[in-house]
Amino acid sequence: MTIDDYRNYCLSLGDDVEERMPLKVFRYGSEVLVFYVCGHMLFFIKTTNR
């Protein structure tokens, strides 16, 4: 699966799902996409291969 496949799947779970990149303050945090359900972190994915 690709990152887009994971993203589309997570966003298809319902209207309460949102995506954010809240870890940008950390060294490699800008590479981490986080999905939230009802305000709670559910799923993390690294967006680059470093």
N, C-alpha and C positions, 0 to 999 in steps of 0.2 A: 504494500500500500504506500501511497505517496502522502506527503503532508496535506495536500489538498483533499485527499480521500478522508483522512482523519478529521480535518476541519469540517468538511461537509457533513460527515457523520455526526460529529458532536453538535453542530448547529441544527441538525435535523431532529434532535431529541426533544425540542419544545421551545416555547417562547421565553422560558426562564433561563435559557442558556445564553451566555455572553462570552466573548473572547476579549482578553486584555494582555498586555505585556507589562506587568507590574514590576518586573525584576530588573529594569534598565539601570538601576543605581549600582548593581553589582557588575563585576568585570565582564562576564559573559551573559549577563541577564538579558541583554537586548536580543539574544538568540532564542529566548524561551517564550513560547506562546502558552498562555494559561486559559483554560476554559472554566467558567464558573456556572454553577447551577444554584439558583436562589441565593446568590451571594457567597456561596462556599466553593472553594477550589475543588475541582473534580479531576482535571486532566492536564498534565504538562507535556509539552513536546518541544524538542530542540529543533529550530528551523534551519540550521546549517550543519554541514559536516565538517567540523573542525577537530 
